[in-house]
């Protein structure tokens, strides 16, 4: 069962002004106050607009969900104490963010020198799921097996339709924006950790990385933890959706491990079909059709989501399966985060979108101010 393997989640949020509803570069103040309760489970990010939280490694889905809810509440309370709010969205809805205010430091300076104009749109927020997998050879092969499911995970968590005041026409604009980086998108198909390390060395020598922390593939063996990190999705609007995504990811990992241990290196997915599936998932989210990467045919994204759950099902314990199934039903019925943002916009424009995000990110926190 999945409960035998620990997992954890990192979530990224944007700091906003509750009056203007625009993002503001006040993350350091929010992090400083939230650290009094969360310790090293809260940190800053590459821009001064972003805050990151993380759970502890958990065996139990209920504990993981509780930590997500608790961390959101603490960060929201820290923000509210300073007249600010935090929102869970993959991209900023309102505010001047090109270029964003980058956090100062020698590493950030190297990043500016290396990536240049790419940093102009680096203000994006994702959710990262870590699954305990200390054997790096197994982690690389599991990554191969996960590649066909990545577009469906994008669709499930699609939550970035707006960029700085305009509707992009996409459900996950973060996916499109992030895909321009030299080491981003779906991970390469590799056969062992030594091949992975050799490729990373080549990328470092070529100047495509600042360090191993700037390997932004959507699945990667963590550079600092004994985990496989899946970082493909927008940060979801709610803690419930982040817990759902984490449970599905861990379930997929556990489900494919027997094939990995039997010597199966994973299916070879044509790069052009995987790229197509990414684009379609980013454009249409859960409300449209996705691409079956094995065939290139279209299928409703909700059908692909149900198929993903069927793969993960054997790795979900009884209570976990009930909870995950209920969460997925609620997500399918209510629409992905992008659809809900657009419904809010239809009711009151982009300011109403930010109000919706404030209310859903941490429901117990304060709301907007006028």
C-alpha positions as CSV (number, residue, x, y, z in Angstrom):
1,X,0.0,0.0,0.0
2,X,1.1,3.6,-0.5
3,X,1.1,4.2,3.2
4,X,4.5,2.3,3.3
5,X,6.2,5.1,1.5
6,X,6.4,8.6,3.0
7,X,5.6,11.7,0.9
8,X,5.5,15.4,1.3
9,X,4.4,18.6,-0.5
10,X,5.8,22.0,-1.2
11,X,3.3,24.8,-2.1
12,X,4.1,28.3,-3.5
13,X,1.9,31.3,-2.9
14,X,1.7,34.9,-4.0
15,X,1.4,37.9,-1.6
16,X,-1.3,40.4,-2.5
17,X,-2.6,43.7,-1.3
18,X,-6.2,43.2,-0.2
19,X,-7.3,46.6,-1.4
20,X,-5.7,46.8,-4.9
21,X,-5.7,43.0,-5.2
22,X,-2.3,43.3,-6.9
23,X,0.8,41.2,-6.0
24,X,3.2,43.1,-3.8
25,X,6.9,42.4,-2.9
26,X,6.3,41.8,0.8
27,X,7.1,38.1,1.0
28,X,10.0,38.5,3.4
29,X,7.8,40.1,6.1
30,X,5.2,37.3,5.8
31,X,7.9,34.6,6.0
32,X,9.5,36.2,9.0
33,X,6.3,36.3,11.0
34,X,5.1,32.8,9.8
35,X,8.5,31.3,10.9
36,X,7.5,31.9,14.5
37,X,5.0,29.1,14.1
38,X,6.2,27.0,11.1
39,X,10.0,27.2,11.6
40,X,11.8,26.0,8.5
41,X,8.5,24.8,6.9
42,X,8.2,28.3,5.4
43,X,10.6,30.1,3.2
44,X,11.0,32.8,0.6
45,X,11.4,32.1,-3.1
46,X,13.1,33.5,-6.2
47,X,10.9,36.6,-6.2
48,X,9.9,38.9,-3.4
49,X,6.3,38.2,-4.2
50,X,6.4,34.5,-3.4
51,X,6.2,32.4,-0.2
52,X,6.8,28.7,0.0
53,X,5.6,26.2,2.6
54,X,6.4,22.5,3.0
55,X,5.0,19.6,4.9
56,X,7.0,17.2,6.9
57,X,7.4,13.7,5.4
58,X,4.2,11.8,6.1
59,X,3.0,8.2,5.8
60,X,-0.6,9.2,6.3
61,X,-2.8,11.2,3.8
62,X,-4.9,12.7,6.6
63,X,-1.7,14.0,8.3
64,X,-0.5,15.4,5.1
65,X,-3.8,17.2,4.4
66,X,-3.8,18.5,7.9
67,X,-0.3,20.0,7.5
68,X,-1.3,21.6,4.2
69,X,-4.3,23.2,5.8
70,X,-2.3,24.3,8.9
71,X,0.6,25.8,6.9
72,X,-1.8,27.8,4.7
73,X,-3.6,29.1,7.8
74,X,-0.4,30.2,9.5
75,X,1.0,31.9,6.3
76,X,-2.4,33.6,5.8
77,X,-2.5,34.8,9.4
78,X,1.0,36.2,9.1
79,X,0.0,38.0,6.0
80,X,-3.2,39.4,7.5
81,X,-1.3,40.6,10.6
82,X,0.6,42.9,8.2
83,X,-2.5,44.0,6.2
84,X,-1.7,41.5,3.4
85,X,-3.1,38.3,2.0
86,X,-1.8,35.2,0.2
87,X,-3.3,33.4,-2.8
88,X,-2.8,30.0,-4.4
89,X,-2.6,30.6,-8.1
90,X,-0.1,29.6,-10.7
91,X,0.4,33.1,-12.1
92,X,-0.4,36.6,-10.8
93,X,-3.9,37.8,-11.7
94,X,-3.2,41.6,-11.1
95,X,0.0,43.7,-10.7
96,X,3.1,44.8,-12.5
97,X,5.3,41.7,-12.6
98,X,7.5,42.1,-15.7
99,X,10.2,42.1,-14.5
100,X,9.4,40.8,-11.0
101,X,11.5,41.9,-8.0
102,X,14.1,39.1,-7.7
103,X,15.4,38.2,-4.2
104,X,18.9,39.4,-3.8
105,X,21.9,37.1,-3.4
106,X,24.9,35.6,-5.3
107,X,22.9,32.7,-6.5
108,X,20.1,34.9,-7.9
109,X,22.8,37.1,-9.5
110,X,24.2,34.0,-11.3
111,X,20.6,33.2,-12.4
112,X,20.1,36.7,-13.8
113,X,23.3,36.4,-15.7
114,X,22.5,33.0,-17.0
115,X,18.8,33.1,-17.8
116,X,18.4,36.9,-18.6
117,X,14.9,37.6,-20.0
118,X,13.5,34.3,-18.8
119,X,13.6,35.9,-15.3
120,X,11.1,38.5,-16.5
121,X,8.3,36.0,-16.1
122,X,9.6,33.8,-13.3
123,X,6.8,34.8,-11.0
124,X,4.9,31.5,-11.2
125,X,3.8,29.1,-8.4
126,X,3.7,25.3,-8.5
127,X,3.1,22.4,-6.2
128,X,5.9,19.9,-5.7
129,X,5.2,16.4,-4.5
130,X,8.1,14.4,-3.0
131,X,7.9,10.6,-2.8
132,X,10.5,8.8,-0.7
133,X,12.7,6.8,-3.1
134,X,16.3,6.8,-1.9
135,X,17.5,4.4,-4.6
136,X,18.4,6.9,-7.4
137,X,18.4,4.2,-10.2
138,X,14.9,3.2,-9.2
139,X,13.9,6.9,-9.1
140,X,15.1,7.5,-12.7
141,X,13.2,4.5,-14.0
142,X,10.0,5.5,-12.1
143,X,10.4,8.8,-13.8
144,X,10.2,7.1,-17.2
145,X,7.0,5.3,-16.1
146,X,5.4,8.6,-14.9
147,X,6.0,10.6,-18.1
148,X,2.7,9.5,-19.8
149,X,0.6,10.7,-16.8
150,X,2.2,14.2,-16.5
151,X,-0.3,15.9,-18.9
152,X,-3.2,14.6,-16.9
153,X,-1.7,16.0,-13.7
154,X,-1.3,19.4,-15.5
155,X,-5.0,19.3,-16.4
156,X,-6.1,18.2,-12.9
157,X,-4.3,21.2,-11.2
158,X,-4.7,23.8,-13.9
159,X,-5.0,27.1,-12.0
160,X,-3.3,29.9,-14.0
161,X,-5.6,31.4,-16.6
162,X,-4.6,35.0,-16.0
163,X,-1.3,36.8,-16.3
164,X,-1.0,40.4,-14.9
165,X,-4.4,41.6,-15.9
166,X,-5.2,39.6,-19.0
167,X,-6.9,36.2,-19.8
168,X,-4.3,34.1,-21.6
169,X,-6.9,31.7,-23.0
170,X,-5.1,28.9,-21.3
171,X,-6.0,26.9,-18.2
172,X,-2.4,26.6,-17.1
173,X,-0.3,29.5,-18.5
174,X,2.4,28.7,-15.9
175,X,3.0,25.4,-17.9
176,X,3.5,27.3,-21.1
177,X,5.7,30.1,-19.6
178,X,7.8,27.6,-17.6
179,X,8.4,25.4,-20.7
180,X,10.6,28.0,-22.3
181,X,13.5,27.3,-19.8
182,X,16.4,25.2,-21.1
183,X,15.9,22.4,-18.5
184,X,12.2,22.3,-17.9
185,X,9.2,20.3,-19.1
186,X,8.9,16.5,-19.2
187,X,12.0,14.7,-18.0
188,X,14.3,12.9,-20.5
189,X,14.0,9.2,-20.9
190,X,17.0,7.7,-19.1
191,X,18.1,4.2,-18.0
192,X,20.0,4.8,-14.8
193,X,21.3,7.4,-12.3
194,X,24.7,7.4,-13.9
195,X,23.2,8.5,-17.2
196,X,21.2,11.2,-15.4
197,X,24.3,12.5,-13.6
198,X,26.3,12.5,-16.9
199,X,23.6,14.6,-18.6
200,X,23.4,17.0,-15.7
201,X,27.2,17.4,-15.9
202,X,26.9,18.2,-19.6
203,X,24.2,20.8,-18.9
204,X,26.4,22.4,-16.2
205,X,29.4,22.5,-18.5
206,X,27.2,24.1,-21.2
207,X,26.1,26.8,-18.9
208,X,22.4,25.8,-19.0
209,X,22.2,25.5,-15.2
210,X,23.2,27.7,-12.2
211,X,23.5,24.6,-10.1
212,X,21.7,21.3,-9.7
213,X,18.8,23.1,-8.0
214,X,18.0,24.7,-11.4
215,X,17.1,21.4,-13.0
216,X,13.5,22.2,-13.6
217,X,12.3,19.0,-15.2
218,X,8.8,18.1,-14.1
219,X,10.1,14.9,-12.5
220,X,13.6,14.7,-11.0
221,X,15.5,12.9,-8.2
222,X,15.8,15.6,-5.6
223,X,19.2,17.2,-5.3
224,X,18.9,17.3,-1.5
225,X,16.5,14.7,-0.3
226,X,16.1,10.9,-0.8
227,X,13.0,11.5,-2.9
228,X,11.6,11.6,-6.4
229,X,10.1,15.1,-6.9
230,X,7.1,15.6,-9.2
231,X,6.8,19.3,-9.9
232,X,4.6,19.4,-13.0
233,X,1.5,21.1,-11.7
234,X,0.2,24.6,-10.8
235,X,-0.3,25.2,-7.1
236,X,-4.0,24.2,-6.6
237,X,-6.5,26.7,-5.2
238,X,-7.3,24.5,-2.1
239,X,-5.3,22.3,0.3
240,X,-7.7,19.5,-0.6
241,X,-6.6,19.6,-4.2
242,X,-3.0,19.6,-3.3
243,X,-3.5,16.6,-1.1
244,X,-5.4,14.9,-3.9
245,X,-2.6,15.5,-6.3
246,X,0.0,14.2,-3.8
247,X,-2.0,11.0,-3.1
248,X,-2.3,10.3,-6.9
249,X,1.4,10.9,-7.4
250,X,2.4,8.6,-4.6
251,X,-0.1,6.1,-5.8
252,X,1.4,6.1,-9.3
253,X,4.9,5.7,-7.9
254,X,3.9,2.7,-5.8
255,X,1.9,1.2,-8.7
256,X,4.8,1.3,-11.2
257,X,7.5,0.1,-8.8
258,X,6.9,-3.6,-9.4
259,X,7.4,-3.1,-13.1
260,X,10.6,-1.1,-12.4
261,X,11.9,-3.9,-10.1
262,X,11.1,-6.5,-12.7
263,X,13.4,-4.7,-15.2
264,X,10.9,-2.7,-17.2
265,X,12.5,0.7,-18.1
266,X,9.1,2.3,-18.9
267,X,7.2,3.1,-22.1
268,X,8.9,5.2,-24.7
269,X,6.6,8.1,-25.4
270,X,7.3,10.0,-28.7
271,X,8.5,13.5,-27.7
272,X,6.2,15.2,-30.2
273,X,3.1,13.5,-28.7
274,X,4.2,14.3,-25.1
275,X,4.7,17.9,-26.1
276,X,1.3,18.0,-27.8
277,X,-0.3,16.5,-24.7
278,X,1.3,19.1,-22.5
279,X,0.1,21.9,-24.7
280,X,-3.5,20.5,-24.9
281,X,-3.6,20.0,-21.1
282,X,-2.3,23.5,-20.5
283,X,-4.7,25.1,-22.9
284,X,-7.9,23.3,-21.9
285,X,-7.4,21.9,-18.4
286,X,-9.8,19.5,-17.0
287,X,-12.8,20.9,-18.9
288,X,-11.5,19.9,-22.4
289,X,-10.0,17.0,-24.3
290,X,-6.6,15.6,-23.5
291,X,-4.2,13.6,-25.6
292,X,-3.6,9.9,-25.1
293,X,0.2,9.9,-25.4
294,X,0.3,6.3,-26.6
295,X,-1.9,7.0,-29.6
296,X,-2.1,10.8,-30.1
297,X,-5.9,10.5,-30.0
298,X,-8.1,12.9,-28.1
299,X,-10.1,11.8,-25.0
300,X,-12.0,13.9,-22.4
301,X,-9.5,15.0,-19.7
302,X,-11.9,13.8,-17.1
303,X,-11.8,10.3,-18.6
304,X,-8.0,10.4,-18.5
305,X,-8.1,11.5,-14.9
306,X,-10.3,8.5,-14.0
307,X,-7.9,6.2,-15.8
308,X,-5.0,7.7,-13.8
309,X,-6.9,7.0,-10.6
310,X,-7.4,3.4,-11.7
311,X,-3.7,3.0,-12.1
312,X,-3.1,4.4,-8.7
313,X,-6.0,2.6,-7.0
314,X,-4.2,-0.5,-5.9
315,X,-1.7,1.6,-4.0
316,X,-4.4,3.5,-2.0
317,X,-5.6,2.1,1.3
318,X,-9.3,1.8,2.0
319,X,-9.8,5.1,3.7
320,X,-7.4,6.8,1.3
321,X,-9.2,5.5,-1.7
322,X,-12.6,6.7,-0.4
323,X,-11.2,10.1,0.3
324,X,-9.3,10.5,-3.0
325,X,-12.2,9.3,-5.0
326,X,-14.5,11.8,-3.3
327,X,-12.0,14.6,-3.8
328,X,-11.6,13.8,-7.5
329,X,-15.4,13.6,-7.9
330,X,-15.7,17.1,-6.3
331,X,-12.9,18.5,-8.6
332,X,-14.5,17.0,-11.7
333,X,-17.9,18.4,-10.7
334,X,-16.7,21.9,-9.8
335,X,-14.1,22.3,-12.5
336,X,-10.4,22.9,-12.3
337,X,-9.0,26.0,-10.6
338,X,-8.9,27.9,-13.9
339,X,-12.6,27.3,-14.6
340,X,-13.4,28.6,-11.1
341,X,-11.2,31.6,-11.5
342,X,-13.1,32.4,-14.8
343,X,-16.5,32.0,-13.1
344,X,-15.4,34.5,-10.5
345,X,-14.3,36.9,-13.2
346,X,-17.7,36.5,-14.8
347,X,-19.3,37.6,-11.6
348,X,-17.1,40.6,-10.8
349,X,-14.0,40.9,-12.9
350,X,-10.4,40.3,-12.0
351,X,-10.7,41.8,-8.5
352,X,-13.3,39.2,-7.8
353,X,-10.9,36.5,-9.0
354,X,-8.4,37.6,-6.4
355,X,-11.2,37.7,-3.7
356,X,-12.1,34.2,-4.7
357,X,-8.5,33.0,-4.4
358,X,-8.1,34.7,-1.0
359,X,-11.2,33.0,0.3
360,X,-10.3,29.5,-1.0
361,X,-6.5,29.5,-0.3
362,X,-7.0,29.6,3.5
363,X,-10.8,29.8,4.3
364,X,-10.3,30.9,7.9
365,X,-8.2,33.9,7.1
366,X,-9.4,37.4,6.4
367,X,-10.9,38.6,3.1
368,X,-10.4,41.6,0.9
369,X,-10.8,45.2,2.1
370,X,-13.3,47.0,0.0
